[in-house]
């Protein structure tokens, strides 16, 4: 089952988010900070939302979709900020179902495009994204600056 997460799902999301951060090698997972940020997101639905995958009532995956406006992309666009399925539930259609739900939500909101970042070494995820219609943006690379 796929549904939009609510504030009451934060405790179920935290272990999944920590699993994603571990998988990607992100440092400094701080539960209290993540909890505050999720609380903010659930109060500001115009900024984004979390799609939650459940199996027998247990959270097994999530997709964090965030929104922004772009002249270049002709209006509202969505970005998949985080996307994670617990190891035991991968390659069983959960990721495809989460992605389809997120795409439907983005379309319903009027989004013109959907973007994501994928680790250069994550060939399995890259193959999944290409299979579902994503493609590299020719001539561009991601740059980042902490503020």
C-alpha positions in Angstrom: 0.0 0.0 0.0 1.2 3.5 -0.9 -0.1 6.6 0.8 0.9 10.1 1.8 2.7 10.2 5.1 1.3 12.3 8.0 2.9 13.8 11.1 1.9 10.7 13.0 4.2 8.6 10.7 7.4 10.3 11.8 8.4 7.5 14.1 7.9 4.9 11.4 9.9 7.1 8.9 12.9 7.7 11.0 14.5 4.2 10.8 13.9 4.2 7.0 15.6 7.7 6.7 18.5 6.5 8.8 18.8 3.4 6.6 18.9 5.7 3.5 21.5 7.9 5.0 23.6 4.9 6.0 23.2 3.5 2.4 24.3 6.8 0.8 27.1 7.4 3.4 25.6 10.7 4.6 27.2 11.8 7.9 25.6 13.3 10.9 22.2 11.6 11.1 20.5 13.4 14.0 17.1 12.1 14.8 16.0 15.2 16.6 16.9 17.4 13.6 15.2 15.1 11.1 12.1 14.9 13.3 11.9 18.8 13.4 12.4 19.0 9.6 9.7 16.4 9.0 7.4 18.2 11.3 8.0 21.4 9.3 7.3 19.6 6.1 4.1 18.2 7.3 2.9 21.7 8.2 4.0 23.1 4.8 2.5 20.8 2.2 3.2 23.3 -0.6 6.9 22.5 -0.1 6.7 18.8 -0.5 5.4 15.5 0.8 6.4 12.0 1.7 5.0 9.0 0.0 5.1 6.0 2.3 5.1 2.3 1.4 3.5 -0.1 3.8 3.3 -3.8 3.9 1.0 -5.4 6.5 1.0 -2.0 8.3 4.8 -1.8 8.5 6.7 1.1 6.8 9.0 -0.5 4.2 10.0 2.5 2.1 9.5 6.2 1.4 9.9 8.8 -1.3 10.4 12.4 -0.4 9.1 14.8 -3.1 9.9 18.5 -2.9 8.6 21.3 -5.1 10.1 24.4 -6.6 9.4 26.9 -9.4 11.6 27.1 -12.5 11.4 29.4 -15.5 13.7 27.1 -17.4 11.3 24.2 -16.8 8.2 26.2 -17.5 6.7 26.3 -14.1 6.4 24.1 -11.1 8.8 21.1 -10.9 9.3 18.3 -8.4 12.5 16.8 -7.1 12.9 13.4 -5.6 15.0 14.3 -2.6 15.1 10.9 -0.9 13.9 7.5 -2.1 14.6 4.3 -0.1 13.2 0.8 0.2 14.3 -1.5 3.0 16.6 -4.2 1.8 14.2 -7.1 2.3 11.6 -5.4 0.1 13.6 -4.4 -2.9 13.0 -5.7 -6.4 9.4 -6.5 -5.5 7.6 -3.6 -7.2 7.6 -1.3 -4.2 9.9 1.3 -5.7 7.9 1.4 -8.9 4.7 1.9 -7.0 6.2 4.7 -4.9 7.6 6.4 -8.0 4.2 6.1 -9.8 2.4 7.6 -6.8 4.9 10.5 -6.7 4.6 11.1 -10.4 0.8 11.1 -10.2 0.9 13.6 -7.3 3.4 15.9 -9.1 1.2 15.8 -12.3 -1.9 16.6 -10.3 -0.1 19.6 -8.8 0.8 20.8 -12.3 4.5 20.0 -12.3 6.2 20.1 -15.6 9.2 17.9 -14.8 10.5 15.5 -12.2 14.2 15.4 -11.3 16.5 13.4 -9.0 20.1 12.8 -8.1 21.6 9.4 -8.1 25.0 8.3 -6.8 27.5 7.6 -9.6 28.2 4.2 -8.2 24.6 3.2 -7.7 24.2 1.4 -11.0 21.2 -0.6 -9.8 19.2 2.6 -9.0 20.4 4.3 -12.2 19.1 1.3 -14.3 15.8 1.5 -12.5 15.5 5.3 -13.2 16.4 4.9 -16.9 13.8 2.0 -17.2 11.2 4.3 -15.8 11.9 7.2 -18.2 14.6 9.3 -16.5 17.6 10.3 -18.5 20.8 12.2 -17.7 20.7 15.9 -18.4 23.2 16.4 -21.2 25.9 19.1 -20.6 25.1 19.6 -16.9 26.4 18.4 -13.6 25.3 19.2 -10.0 27.3 21.7 -8.0 26.6 22.4 -4.4 27.5 25.0 -1.7 26.6 24.9 2.0 25.0 28.0 3.4 
